[in-house]
């Protein structure tokens, strides 16, 4: 029976830091206000010349290096993103930058659940025997899509990318279980929708013009959704796999709000030091948060080979999911 192995991780973030104090020069806010409500202290913002493609490729290249793989050995590149440089998809450009000529590459859009959904998708290709090696990248550049005059949303988001190299194996499976869910009935609570502008082509005939609005979010409803659904789906997954929370080494959640991380950890009875968080330094980087946090914890030695990790992504759609992972890649 074929399983998967997590072989290496990588990450990339823009050099430019935007602190809460600096942001308060643009909108009426403060470091105390932002930290107390979100846990965020700063975020990274892509500068001129830094693109979603360049961040994703840099994270992917580091994951390949840490796995000891040549780009030519890849069969597939999955790019989880909701903010591509090209609406037709940025994964093929990442493939070209990496020099992974053999790999097919495509985007997967599921917002903040994107990386988890992409990892589960990659596992199906690997378990079926159709492919041997996959690079899964989560990357978003949401600084392009926030209203920087709206303090309710502009304080939340940042740019970044993270990646994991995954291969098929006949040994123990690193993906011990997963669950995924969607509820489009609640999707209006977090959107990045097309602008309702139309252009007249001929008398009586018009077409909608391209272009999108900025991120719109009902923060209270999204918080209630996450606080309710994330612990529930994690508990269902633990029940599915006959796993006790006490057996978990780490809880790795989508980095959206520190209060959500704390609440979910408490619901599962996890010690605070076992709930991974880098939210203070990067904010919400959407599809990048889970692999970015994973790479940081692997690199600094917190995550060791054999560690059991429960992870959950959640966000726009609305969509959410959970996976139980065994890390067996290289560590510092």
N, C-alpha and C positions, 0 to 999 in steps of 0.2 A: 504494500500500500504506500502510495507516494504522499509525502507531506512537504512542508516548506521549512526553510532555514533562513533566519535573518542574519545576513553576513557582514553588513557594514552600514554605517550611518554617516550623514553629512549635513551641513547647514550653511546658510549664507544670509547675511543681513546687510542692509545699507550702512554706510559709515556715519550718516547724519543722525544724530540723536536730537529728539524734540522733547524736552523736559516739560513737566507740568507748569513750572514757573515760567518757562518761555512761552508756552501756549496761553498762559493767562494774560500775556501782552496783546493777544488777538481777540480772545473772547472773555466774558466775565466769568472767571473761574479761579480756582486756587489749587495749590498742591494738596492742601488738607482736604478740600472738597472732593477732588478726584480720588485720592488714596482711600478715603473713608468709605466711598461708595463702590470702588472698583478694585483697589489694590494696585493700580497702575501708577508708576512713577515717571516713566518716559516711554517713548516709542521710536522706532526707526522709520525714516522717510526717504524714499528713493530720490537721489539727486539727478541732475541732468546727466544722461549717459547710462544711468542704472535702470535696467528694465526688468520686467517679470522674467523674460527669457534669460537674461544674464544671471539673475539670482538663482533661478531654477537650475541652470547649467552648472553653476559653481557648486551648489549643494550636491547635485548629482555626481559631479567629478570627484568630490571629496568622499562620497559614499563608495564609489567604485575603487578609489585608492585604498580606503580602509578595508574593503573586501578583498583587495588584491586581484581585481578583475581588470581585464582590458576592455575598453568600450566595444571592441569588435565581437566580444563574447555575448553581448546582450541580444535577447530575442524580442524584448518589448520594453518600451518606456511609457509609463502611465503618468500623466501630469494632472494632478488634481488642482484645479484653479477655477475661480469665478471672475478673474480679472486678467484674461490673456492680453498680450500685446496685439493679437490679431483675432478678431471674432471667429474666424474660421478655425482657429486653434494654434497654439504655440508649441505643442509637443514636437512636431516635426522640425521646427527651428532648433529646439534643444537637442534633438538627435543629431542635427548637422553640426552644432557647436561642439558636441562631445565626440564626434567622429564615430558614432555607433551605426555604421552603414548597414549592418544586417538587421537592425531592430526596426520593427514597426512601432509607430509612436502616435498616440492620440490623447486628447484632453478628456477629462471626466469632471463634470460640474455637479457638485453637491454642497457648495458653500463650506461651512465649517465642519461638516461631516465628510468632506471630500477625501481626505487622506485615508481615513478608516475604510470608507467605501472602496477606494482604489486598492488598498491592501487586500481586502477580501476578494475583489475582482481578480487581482493578480494571482491569488492563491488558487482560484479555479482553473486558470490556464496552466499553472504548474502542476496541480494535482491530476489534471486530466492527461498529462504527458504531452500536451501540445507544445509546451515551451519549457526551457530549462532555467533561464535567467531573466529576471525582470528588475527594472529600476523603477521604484515608486517614488514620485516627487509630490510634495504638497507645497504650493507657492501662491502667494497673493500679494498684490500691490494695491491695497484698498485706500491708500492716501490719494489716489486718483479719483475716488468715487465718494468721498465724504464731503459734506457741506462744512467748510471750515469756519463758518459763522454760527453753527449749531452746536452749542456746548454739550448737548445730550448725546451726540454721536461722535463728534470729532475727537473727543478725549479718549475714545475706546480703541481705535484701530491703528495698526502699524503694518509695515511691509517686512516680508521675510520669506525664506524657503528652507525646507528640510527634505531629506531623502533617505531612503533605505534600499539597500541591495538585497534582493530576495531570490533564492534558488530552490529548485526541487530537490528533494532528498528521499532516500528510502529509510532513513533513520527516524527518530522521534520528531513529531510534527510541532513546529513552533506556534502554529495557530491552533489552540486547543478548542476554540469555539467562538462563535460570533452570533450576533443578532443585529438586524437593521430594521428601521421603521420610517415611515413618512406619513404626514397628515397635511395635505394641501388645504384642508378647510381652515387651518390656522396660519396659512402662508402669508397673509396680509400683515402679520405682525413684524415681519422683517423682509424687506424687499429692496431690490435695485432694478426698477422697472423701466420700460421704454417710455420716452416722453410722448405724450399724446398730441403730437403735432402732425398736421397733414399738409400735403402740397397738392394744389390743383394741377392736374395734368392736362385735362381738356374740360370743357363745360360738362358738369355732371359726373366727372371721373376724378377721383383724388387718390393719393397713395400716402401711407404713413412714412414720414421721414425717419431716417436712422438717428440714433442718439438715445442716451439713457439719462435718467434723473440721478440724483445722489441717493445714498443709502437712507432709507426711512425705517425707523424701528420703534415699536411700542415696547420700551424697555421693561416696564412692569410685567407685561404679559410674557415676554421672552424669559424673564427671570423665573416666573411661576412655572412656565413650561419646563425649563431645565431642572429646576429644583424638584419637580414632581417626576418627570419621565426618566431622567438619567439614573437616579438610584434604583428605580423600578426595573429598567432594562438590564442594569448591572446585576441586580439580584436574580433576575430570571436567568441570566447567563451563568452565574455561579451555581444556581440550582441545576441547570442543564448539564454542567460539567462536574457536579458533585464536589464543588470547591467551597471551602469556608473562607470568609474574609481574613481569618487569622493566618491562612496559608499564603496570602499575597505578600510579596515583597514591596510592591509599589502600586499606587493608584495614579494613573496618567490620564488626566482629563483635558479636553479642549480648554485652552486658556482664555476664557471669556471674562470671568469676574471672580475675584478671590472669594467673595461670599458664597458663590456657587461651589467652588472647590471645597471650601470648609464645610458647607452643608452636606454635600455628598459624602465626604470623608466621615463626618459624624454619623450619618445614617448607616454607613457600612461598618461603623465601629473601628475605623482606621486611625492610628496615631497620626497626629498632624505632620510629623517628620517623614511619614511614608506617603504623603500626598505631594507629588512633584509640582513645583510652581516656579516659573520664570516670568510671570505676568508683569511684575514690577518693572522689568527692563525692556519688554517688547510690546506690551499691550496685546490686543487680539489680532493675530496675523492670519486668521481664518484657517484655510486648509494647511497652513504651515505650522500651526501651534504644536500639534502632537509630535511630528518628526523633529522639530526644532528643540523641543524639551527633551525628547528621547536622546538626541545626539549630545546635548549638553550634559545630561546625567551619565551617559556612557563615557564621555570624554573626561569628566572629572572623577570618575571612579565610583560614583554612587551605585550605578547599575553594574552588576557583575554577571559573568556567564552563568546561566542557569536560573537567573532571577525570574520570578513569576510576576507578570504585569497585567493588571486589569486596566483597560483603556476605554474611553468613550468620547465620541464626537457628537456635536449637536449644534443645530443652527437653522439657517434659512431653509425654507421648503414648505413647512417645517420638516426637518429630517433629523434623525438621531440613530445612534448605533453603539454597540459595545463589542469588544473583542478581548479574549484572554490569550496572552502571548507569553512565550518563553524566550528570553533573550539568549542567544547562543553565538552572537557575533563577537568580534574583538572588543576588548575593553582596555582602558588605560593602565 
